[in-house]
Amino acid sequence: MILASQSPRRREILSFFNLPFTQVSPDYDEEAVPFEGDPVEYVRVLSEGKALSIEKDDIIISADTIVYKNGLLYPKPKDEKMVKRFLSELVDSWHSVYTGVTVRRGDELFSQVEETRVLFNPLTPEQIGHYCNKIHWADKAGGYAIQMGGGLIVRKIDGCYYNVMGLPINTLHALLRKVDIELWEYVR
């Protein structure tokens, strides 16, 4: 099995199960895919593109996560100024986190998209600055982490916690069953 992602969070979540896997960085240019207004279709296309970029016969798992609010995408921020803007726009309001998950076996391709709604706490500019200095944000959609100390910014979620981390377990379970892998048999 191959995890087509370099995300340490996806590796951690997949490691909850006693499934041997190799982590490989997909050779896929995400930035070449235009966002055309539909976050569900967008993450599905990105996730499938990553899975198709791996030229191996193994079972391949890929995923892509985005943060979305009011027609705008909040991707991985390029710099601290961008993450501060993102967090300022997301504070004290609901937004959606979408993760597209794809499982591929040979020519078979199975995809599903999970949505989790997230409500941020109100945050002062000082708290946002402190967050940027203390939490590793560069490789995270929207520039934030729900886990560990990053959870201070989140007031409430509606949906899968692991989706916000980047790999929704129930979605993964449903897709792996399509290739005859039952996650219940691999729980640690």
PyRosetta script that sets phi, psi and omega in degrees:
from pyrosetta import init, pose_from_sequence

init()
pose = pose_from_sequence("MILASQSPRRREILSFFNLPFTQVSPDYDEEAVPFEGDPVEYVRVLSEGKALSIEKDDIIISADTIVYKNGLLYPKPKDEKMVKRFLSELVDSWHSVYTGVTVRRGDELFSQVEETRVLFNPLTPEQIGHYCNKIHWADKAGGYAIQMGGGLIVRKIDGCYYNVMGLPINTLHALLRKVDIELWEYVR")
pose.set_psi(1, 143.3)
pose.set_omega(1, -179.7)
pose.set_phi(2, -123.8)
pose.set_psi(2, 130.3)
pose.set_omega(2, 169.7)
pose.set_phi(3, -95.0)
pose.set_psi(3, 109.4)
pose.set_omega(3, -177.0)
pose.set_phi(4, -85.4)
pose.set_psi(4, 70.1)
pose.set_omega(4, -177.9)
pose.set_phi(5, -168.9)
pose.set_psi(5, 145.4)
pose.set_omega(5, 173.8)
pose.set_phi(6, -99.0)
pose.set_psi(6, 7.5)
pose.set_omega(6, -177.6)
pose.set_phi(7, -66.3)
pose.set_psi(7, 123.0)
pose.set_omega(7, 175.5)
pose.set_phi(8, -65.8)
pose.set_psi(8, -28.7)
pose.set_omega(8, 179.1)
pose.set_phi(9, -70.7)
pose.set_psi(9, -41.0)
pose.set_omega(9, 177.0)
pose.set_phi(10, -65.4)
pose.set_psi(10, -39.8)
pose.set_omega(10, 176.4)
pose.set_phi(11, -60.3)
pose.set_psi(11, -44.8)
pose.set_omega(11, 179.3)
pose.set_phi(12, -60.0)
pose.set_psi(12, -46.9)
pose.set_omega(12, -178.5)
pose.set_phi(13, -65.0)
pose.set_psi(13, -44.7)
pose.set_omega(13, 179.3)
pose.set_phi(14, -65.3)
pose.set_psi(14, -27.5)
pose.set_omega(14, 178.8)
pose.set_phi(15, -73.0)
pose.set_psi(15, -6.8)
pose.set_omega(15, 173.5)
pose.set_phi(16, -64.3)
pose.set_psi(16, -16.9)
pose.set_omega(16, -175.8)
pose.set_phi(17, -116.8)
pose.set_psi(17, 147.8)
pose.set_omega(17, -177.5)
pose.set_phi(18, -84.4)
pose.set_psi(18, 57.3)
pose.set_omega(18, 177.8)
pose.set_phi(19, -109.5)
pose.set_psi(19, 120.4)
pose.set_omega(19, 176.5)
pose.set_phi(20, -69.4)
pose.set_psi(20, 131.5)
pose.set_omega(20, 178.4)
pose.set_phi(21, -148.3)
pose.set_psi(21, 158.7)
pose.set_omega(21, 175.1)
pose.set_phi(22, -114.4)
pose.set_psi(22, 138.4)
pose.set_omega(22, 178.8)
pose.set_phi(23, -97.7)
pose.set_psi(23, 124.5)
pose.set_omega(23, -176.3)
pose.set_phi(24, -130.0)
pose.set_psi(24, 139.6)
pose.set_omega(24, 176.0)
pose.set_phi(25, -81.6)
pose.set_psi(25, 120.8)
pose.set_omega(25, -179.3)
pose.set_phi(26, -69.5)
pose.set_psi(26, 143.1)
pose.set_omega(26, 177.0)
pose.set_phi(27, -91.7)
pose.set_psi(27, 78.1)
pose.set_omega(27, -173.4)
pose.set_phi(28, -143.0)
pose.set_psi(28, 129.7)
pose.set_omega(28, -177.9)
pose.set_phi(29, -91.0)
pose.set_psi(29, 93.9)
pose.set_omega(29, -179.4)
pose.set_phi(30, -62.1)
pose.set_psi(30, -34.3)
pose.set_omega(30, -176.6)
pose.set_phi(31, -69.9)
pose.set_psi(31, -15.0)
pose.set_omega(31, 178.2)
pose.set_phi(32, -79.5)
pose.set_psi(32, -10.0)
pose.set_omega(32, -179.3)
pose.set_phi(33, -93.8)
pose.set_psi(33, 116.1)
pose.set_omega(33, -179.2)
pose.set_phi(34, -76.3)
pose.set_psi(34, 144.5)
pose.set_omega(34, 172.9)
pose.set_phi(35, -86.1)
pose.set_psi(35, 121.6)
pose.set_omega(35, -176.1)
pose.set_phi(36, -111.8)
pose.set_psi(36, 24.6)
pose.set_omega(36, 172.2)
pose.set_phi(37, 102.3)
pose.set_psi(37, -16.5)
pose.set_omega(37, -178.2)
pose.set_phi(38, -109.3)
pose.set_psi(38, 104.8)
pose.set_omega(38, -176.5)
pose.set_phi(39, -64.3)
pose.set_psi(39, -32.2)
pose.set_omega(39, 180.0)
pose.set_phi(40, -65.7)
pose.set_psi(40, -49.3)
pose.set_omega(40, 179.5)
pose.set_phi(41, -64.4)
pose.set_psi(41, -38.5)
pose.set_omega(41, -178.1)
pose.set_phi(42, -61.0)
pose.set_psi(42, -50.5)
pose.set_omega(42, -178.7)
pose.set_phi(43, -70.5)
pose.set_psi(43, -29.4)
pose.set_omega(43, 176.7)
pose.set_phi(44, -64.5)
pose.set_psi(44, -46.0)
pose.set_omega(44, 179.5)
pose.set_phi(45, -62.2)
pose.set_psi(45, -43.6)
pose.set_omega(45, 179.8)
pose.set_phi(46, -64.3)
pose.set_psi(46, -44.5)
pose.set_omega(46, -179.5)
pose.set_phi(47, -63.6)
pose.set_psi(47, -45.3)
pose.set_omega(47, 178.7)
pose.set_phi(48, -65.1)
pose.set_psi(48, -39.2)
pose.set_omega(48, 178.5)
pose.set_phi(49, -61.1)
pose.set_psi(49, -40.6)
pose.set_omega(49, 177.4)
pose.set_phi(50, -63.5)
pose.set_psi(50, -44.3)
pose.set_omega(50, -179.7)
pose.set_phi(51, -63.4)
pose.set_psi(51, -40.7)
pose.set_omega(51, -178.3)
pose.set_phi(52, -73.1)
pose.set_psi(52, -18.5)
pose.set_omega(52, -179.0)
pose.set_phi(53, -77.8)
pose.set_psi(53, -12.6)
pose.set_omega(53, -179.8)
pose.set_phi(54, -91.5)
pose.set_psi(54, 117.9)
pose.set_omega(54, -176.3)
pose.set_phi(55, -98.5)
pose.set_psi(55, 70.6)
pose.set_omega(55, 177.9)
pose.set_phi(56, -140.0)
pose.set_psi(56, 159.3)
pose.set_omega(56, -179.7)
pose.set_phi(57, -88.8)
pose.set_psi(57, -1.3)
pose.set_omega(57, -179.6)
pose.set_phi(58, -69.8)
pose.set_psi(58, 169.8)
pose.set_omega(58, 169.7)
pose.set_phi(59, -74.1)
pose.set_psi(59, 130.5)
pose.set_omega(59, -175.3)
pose.set_phi(60, -116.7)
pose.set_psi(60, 132.4)
pose.set_omega(60, 174.6)
pose.set_phi(61, -114.8)
pose.set_psi(61, 128.6)
pose.set_omega(61, 175.6)
pose.set_phi(62, -135.1)
pose.set_psi(62, 160.6)
pose.set_omega(62, 180.0)
pose.set_phi(63, -155.3)
pose.set_psi(63, 155.9)
pose.set_omega(63, 172.1)
pose.set_phi(64, -144.4)
pose.set_psi(64, 137.8)
pose.set_omega(64, -176.5)
pose.set_phi(65, -122.6)
pose.set_psi(65, 137.3)
pose.set_omega(65, 174.1)
pose.set_phi(66, -132.8)
pose.set_psi(66, 158.1)
pose.set_omega(66, 171.4)
pose.set_phi(67, -109.8)
pose.set_psi(67, 138.0)
pose.set_omega(67, -172.1)
pose.set_phi(68, -141.5)
pose.set_psi(68, 134.8)
pose.set_omega(68, 176.3)
pose.set_phi(69, -153.0)
pose.set_psi(69, 129.1)
pose.set_omega(69, 174.1)
pose.set_phi(70, 50.0)
pose.set_psi(70, 45.3)
pose.set_omega(70, 176.7)
pose.set_phi(71, 82.1)
pose.set_psi(71, 0.9)
pose.set_omega(71, -178.0)
pose.set_phi(72, -112.8)
pose.set_psi(72, 141.9)
pose.set_omega(72, 173.1)
pose.set_phi(73, -91.8)
pose.set_psi(73, 144.5)
pose.set_omega(73, 173.9)
pose.set_phi(74, -121.2)
pose.set_psi(74, 89.3)
pose.set_omega(74, -176.8)
pose.set_phi(75, -79.0)
pose.set_psi(75, -166.0)
pose.set_omega(75, 173.2)
pose.set_phi(76, -66.4)
pose.set_psi(76, 125.1)
pose.set_omega(76, -177.4)
pose.set_phi(77, -70.7)
pose.set_psi(77, 147.2)
pose.set_omega(77, -178.7)
pose.set_phi(78, -85.9)
pose.set_psi(78, -24.1)
pose.set_omega(78, -178.5)
pose.set_phi(79, -156.1)
pose.set_psi(79, 174.3)
pose.set_omega(79, -177.0)
pose.set_phi(80, -64.9)
pose.set_psi(80, -35.3)
pose.set_omega(80, 177.9)
pose.set_phi(81, -60.3)
pose.set_psi(81, -40.8)
pose.set_omega(81, -179.8)
pose.set_phi(82, -67.9)
pose.set_psi(82, -42.9)
pose.set_omega(82, -179.2)
pose.set_phi(83, -66.1)
pose.set_psi(83, -37.2)
pose.set_omega(83, 177.1)
pose.set_phi(84, -63.6)
pose.set_psi(84, -40.3)
pose.set_omega(84, 177.0)
pose.set_phi(85, -64.1)
pose.set_psi(85, -46.2)
pose.set_omega(85, 179.1)
pose.set_phi(86, -56.2)
pose.set_psi(86, -53.2)
pose.set_omega(86, -176.4)
pose.set_phi(87, -62.8)
pose.set_psi(87, -37.9)
pose.set_omega(87, 177.8)
pose.set_phi(88, -63.2)
pose.set_psi(88, -36.4)
pose.set_omega(88, -179.8)
pose.set_phi(89, -78.0)
pose.set_psi(89, -24.0)
pose.set_omega(89, -177.2)
pose.set_phi(90, -94.0)
pose.set_psi(90, -14.7)
pose.set_omega(90, -174.8)
pose.set_phi(91, -62.9)
pose.set_psi(91, 146.4)
pose.set_omega(91, 172.8)
pose.set_phi(92, 55.7)
pose.set_psi(92, 30.5)
pose.set_omega(92, 178.4)
pose.set_phi(93, -153.9)
pose.set_psi(93, 164.2)
pose.set_omega(93, 178.4)
pose.set_phi(94, -84.3)
pose.set_psi(94, 145.0)
pose.set_omega(94, 169.5)
pose.set_phi(95, -143.8)
pose.set_psi(95, 173.4)
pose.set_omega(95, -179.0)
pose.set_phi(96, -115.4)
pose.set_psi(96, 142.3)
pose.set_omega(96, 170.9)
pose.set_phi(97, -112.4)
pose.set_psi(97, 123.4)
pose.set_omega(97, 178.7)
pose.set_phi(98, -113.3)
pose.set_psi(98, 134.2)
pose.set_omega(98, 172.0)
pose.set_phi(99, -125.7)
pose.set_psi(99, 123.9)
pose.set_omega(99, 171.4)
pose.set_phi(100, -92.0)
pose.set_psi(100, 129.4)
pose.set_omega(100, 179.0)
pose.set_phi(101, -120.2)
pose.set_psi(101, 135.2)
pose.set_omega(101, 178.2)
pose.set_phi(102, -128.4)
pose.set_psi(102, 136.8)
pose.set_omega(102, 171.1)
pose.set_phi(103, -119.9)
pose.set_psi(103, 127.9)
pose.set_omega(103, -178.9)
pose.set_phi(104, -123.2)
pose.set_psi(104, 135.3)
pose.set_omega(104, 171.6)
pose.set_phi(105, -133.4)
pose.set_psi(105, 107.2)
pose.set_omega(105, -177.2)
pose.set_phi(106, 60.3)
pose.set_psi(106, -122.1)
pose.set_omega(106, 179.3)
pose.set_phi(107, -88.2)
pose.set_psi(107, -5.5)
pose.set_omega(107, 179.5)
pose.set_phi(108, -83.3)
pose.set_psi(108, 130.7)
pose.set_omega(108, -177.8)
pose.set_phi(109, -132.3)
pose.set_psi(109, 121.0)
pose.set_omega(109, -179.4)
pose.set_phi(110, -122.9)
pose.set_psi(110, 128.0)
pose.set_omega(110, -177.8)
pose.set_phi(111, -133.0)
pose.set_psi(111, 151.4)
pose.set_omega(111, 176.3)
pose.set_phi(112, -153.0)
pose.set_psi(112, 149.7)
pose.set_omega(112, 179.5)
pose.set_phi(113, -118.2)
pose.set_psi(113, 133.8)
pose.set_omega(113, 178.3)
pose.set_phi(114, -110.3)
pose.set_psi(114, 138.4)
pose.set_omega(114, 174.5)
pose.set_phi(115, -117.9)
pose.set_psi(115, 135.0)
pose.set_omega(115, 171.8)
pose.set_phi(116, -127.1)
pose.set_psi(116, 131.2)
pose.set_omega(116, 177.0)
pose.set_phi(117, -91.4)
pose.set_psi(117, 137.9)
pose.set_omega(117, -176.3)
pose.set_phi(118, -128.4)
pose.set_psi(118, 132.8)
pose.set_omega(118, 175.6)
pose.set_phi(119, -111.9)
pose.set_psi(119, 121.5)
pose.set_omega(119, 177.4)
pose.set_phi(120, -84.7)
pose.set_psi(120, 153.0)
pose.set_omega(120, 168.9)
pose.set_phi(121, -70.4)
pose.set_psi(121, 160.1)
pose.set_omega(121, 167.3)
pose.set_phi(122, -67.3)
pose.set_psi(122, 138.4)
pose.set_omega(122, -179.1)
pose.set_phi(123, -131.1)
pose.set_psi(123, 140.3)
pose.set_omega(123, 175.1)
pose.set_phi(124, -82.1)
pose.set_psi(124, 160.7)
pose.set_omega(124, 174.0)
pose.set_phi(125, -56.6)
pose.set_psi(125, -33.8)
pose.set_omega(125, 178.5)
pose.set_phi(126, -66.3)
pose.set_psi(126, -41.6)
pose.set_omega(126, 178.3)
pose.set_phi(127, -65.5)
pose.set_psi(127, -39.7)
pose.set_omega(127, 177.3)
pose.set_phi(128, -63.3)
pose.set_psi(128, -43.5)
pose.set_omega(128, 177.3)
pose.set_phi(129, -61.9)
pose.set_psi(129, -41.9)
pose.set_omega(129, 178.5)
pose.set_phi(130, -64.2)
pose.set_psi(130, -42.3)
pose.set_omega(130, 177.7)
pose.set_phi(131, -57.6)
pose.set_psi(131, -48.1)
pose.set_omega(131, -178.4)
pose.set_phi(132, -61.8)
pose.set_psi(132, -31.9)
pose.set_omega(132, -179.8)
pose.set_phi(133, -80.1)
pose.set_psi(133, -24.0)
pose.set_omega(133, -172.5)
pose.set_phi(134, -107.7)
pose.set_psi(134, -29.0)
pose.set_omega(134, -173.5)
pose.set_phi(135, -105.9)
pose.set_psi(135, 134.1)
pose.set_omega(135, 176.9)
pose.set_phi(136, -72.7)
pose.set_psi(136, 111.4)
pose.set_omega(136, -173.2)
pose.set_phi(137, -112.9)
pose.set_psi(137, -13.5)
pose.set_omega(137, -167.5)
pose.set_phi(138, -62.0)
pose.set_psi(138, -30.8)
pose.set_omega(138, -175.3)
pose.set_phi(139, -106.5)
pose.set_psi(139, 24.3)
pose.set_omega(139, -175.6)
pose.set_phi(140, -121.0)
pose.set_psi(140, 131.6)
pose.set_omega(140, 175.1)
pose.set_phi(141, -56.3)
pose.set_psi(141, 134.5)
pose.set_omega(141, -178.5)
pose.set_phi(142, 75.9)
pose.set_psi(142, -8.4)
pose.set_omega(142, 178.2)
pose.set_phi(143, 77.3)
pose.set_psi(143, 19.8)
pose.set_omega(143, -179.6)
pose.set_phi(144, -139.0)
pose.set_psi(144, 158.9)
pose.set_omega(144, 176.8)
pose.set_phi(145, -119.0)
pose.set_psi(145, 138.9)
pose.set_omega(145, 176.1)
pose.set_phi(146, -87.6)
pose.set_psi(146, -23.8)
pose.set_omega(146, -175.3)
pose.set_phi(147, -83.9)
pose.set_psi(147, 160.3)
pose.set_omega(147, 177.9)
pose.set_phi(148, 53.5)
pose.set_psi(148, -140.0)
pose.set_omega(148, -176.8)
pose.set_phi(149, -62.8)
pose.set_psi(149, -22.0)
pose.set_omega(149, 177.5)
pose.set_phi(150, -62.7)
pose.set_psi(150, -20.7)
pose.set_omega(150, 179.8)
pose.set_phi(151, -64.2)
pose.set_psi(151, -13.7)
pose.set_omega(151, 178.1)
pose.set_phi(152, -60.5)
pose.set_psi(152, -25.9)
pose.set_omega(152, -177.4)
pose.set_phi(153, -84.8)
pose.set_psi(153, -14.9)
pose.set_omega(153, -174.8)
pose.set_phi(154, -97.1)
pose.set_psi(154, 122.7)
pose.set_omega(154, 177.0)
pose.set_phi(155, -87.2)
pose.set_psi(155, -40.7)
pose.set_omega(155, -173.4)
pose.set_phi(156, -158.9)
pose.set_psi(156, 150.8)
pose.set_omega(156, 171.3)
pose.set_phi(157, -129.8)
pose.set_psi(157, 152.4)
pose.set_omega(157, 174.3)
pose.set_phi(158, -125.7)
pose.set_psi(158, 98.6)
pose.set_omega(158, -177.3)
pose.set_phi(159, 132.5)
pose.set_psi(159, -159.7)
pose.set_omega(159, -172.4)
pose.set_phi(160, -81.2)
pose.set_psi(160, 121.6)
pose.set_omega(160, 176.0)
pose.set_phi(161, -58.7)
pose.set_psi(161, -44.0)
pose.set_omega(161, -176.8)
pose.set_phi(162, -68.5)
pose.set_psi(162, -21.8)
pose.set_omega(162, 173.0)
pose.set_phi(163, -62.7)
pose.set_psi(163, -41.8)
pose.set_omega(163, 179.9)
pose.set_phi(164, -66.9)
pose.set_psi(164, -30.1)
pose.set_omega(164, 175.2)
pose.set_phi(165, -75.9)
pose.set_psi(165, -20.7)
pose.set_omega(165, 174.9)
pose.set_phi(166, 122.6)
pose.set_psi(166, -3.0)
pose.set_omega(166, 178.4)
pose.set_phi(167, -152.9)
pose.set_psi(167, 92.7)
pose.set_omega(167, -178.5)
pose.set_phi(168, -67.4)
pose.set_psi(168, 122.0)
pose.set_omega(168, -172.7)
pose.set_phi(169, -64.7)
pose.set_psi(169, -43.9)
pose.set_omega(169, -177.5)
pose.set_phi(170, -67.1)
pose.set_psi(170, -35.9)
pose.set_omega(170, 175.6)
pose.set_phi(171, -65.5)
pose.set_psi(171, -45.4)
pose.set_omega(171, 177.4)
pose.set_phi(172, -58.7)
pose.set_psi(172, -44.3)
pose.set_omega(172, 179.4)
pose.set_phi(173, -57.9)
pose.set_psi(173, -48.2)
pose.set_omega(173, -179.3)
pose.set_phi(174, -61.0)
pose.set_psi(174, -40.5)
pose.set_omega(174, -178.3)
pose.set_phi(175, -73.1)
pose.set_psi(175, -39.3)
pose.set_omega(175, 179.4)
pose.set_phi(176, -66.8)
pose.set_psi(176, -29.9)
pose.set_omega(176, 176.4)
pose.set_phi(177, -62.7)
pose.set_psi(177, -28.3)
pose.set_omega(177, 178.8)
pose.set_phi(178, -68.6)
pose.set_psi(178, -19.2)
pose.set_omega(178, 175.9)
pose.set_phi(179, -113.7)
pose.set_psi(179, 27.5)
pose.set_omega(179, 172.9)
pose.set_phi(180, 65.4)
pose.set_psi(180, 32.4)
pose.set_omega(180, 173.8)
pose.set_phi(181, -116.2)
pose.set_psi(181, 120.5)
pose.set_omega(181, -179.6)
pose.set_phi(182, -103.9)
pose.set_psi(182, 109.3)
pose.set_omega(182, -176.9)
pose.set_phi(183, -58.5)
pose.set_psi(183, -30.0)
pose.set_omega(183, 178.8)
pose.set_phi(184, -57.2)
pose.set_psi(184, -29.2)
pose.set_omega(184, -179.7)
pose.set_phi(185, -76.2)
pose.set_psi(185, -9.9)
pose.set_omega(185, -175.2)
pose.set_phi(186, -118.9)
pose.set_psi(186, 10.1)
pose.set_omega(186, 179.1)
pose.set_phi(187, -63.2)
pose.set_psi(187, 133.7)
pose.set_omega(187, 178.9)
pose.set_phi(188, -78.0)
pose.dump_pdb("model.pdb")
